[in-house]
């Protein structure tokens, strides 16, 4: 393994959490190797405008993460575009394996992120940022005074609907099933709002509009009856998908596949830390990802110092 690239800290994932972790590790005098399988910056790179990052009133997701990546590189971060398929420990080193290549580190920070579960409707990707969003807290203000829809029947959808009802002219909550699966108190909260309309037994089968969303085609799942619904914005709240399968045999995941760790970002395995959306948590925002990255890096540096 003499030719295996190594660092004090391996960081799996190059989004906000991973890049922040690298920044803190490097400033503490540790070497950091960031392993990213797709795009440095993560999901936020697809957002044309970020208005809720402290100190930066308006910036694109690309600009924000490009600046952070440059900052980490200037401090000496190493980066590799590689997908890790397994992680194990041998003696005092962790080995991250791609199947063809291996990387070693004294400590590991997993910042693999989580993906919003998509609707799976044609042109969905094209309209993200142009009427379609997966985060009411992030993008709700862009639809102030407008008519919007929320897709989903669980707690995240109901909470998004109530939040949006304070900003938007109207909120239509669309659910595939004939009932809503959120807690009763969440359902009561929606029903108490005069500008929230509940629309069960409907499936979004087409997105209307060319360069920007203008409406939805809805289909009744049992009768097949179709209808169109004019709409200025669509918030998809049907869950998130974790990307932690490569680590399942080594660290503890919950039933949904998210890594179990507290606010100290420590997993059940000493030397492995976790940061960002891939861990069990209630708030998933850029700011919480950055916070996790700093906490995990400080803990990882302490672990390395004690080896």
Secondary structure, DSSP 8 states (H G I E B T S, - for coil): -TTSEEEEEEEE--SHHHHHHHHHHHHTT--EEEEESS-TTGGGGG-S-B--BTTBSSB-HHHHHHHHHHHHHHTT-EEEE----EEEEETTEEEEE-SS-EEEEEEEEE---EEE-----TTHHHHBTTTEES-HHHHGGGGTTSEEEEE-SSHHHHHHHHHHHTTSSEEEEE-SSSS--S-HHHHHHHHT-TTEEEE-S-EEEEEE-SSS--EEEEE-TTT--EEEEE-SEEEE-S-EEE--GGGTTTS-B-TTS-B---TT-B-SSTTEEE-STTBS-S---HHHHHHHHHHHHHHHHHHHHT-
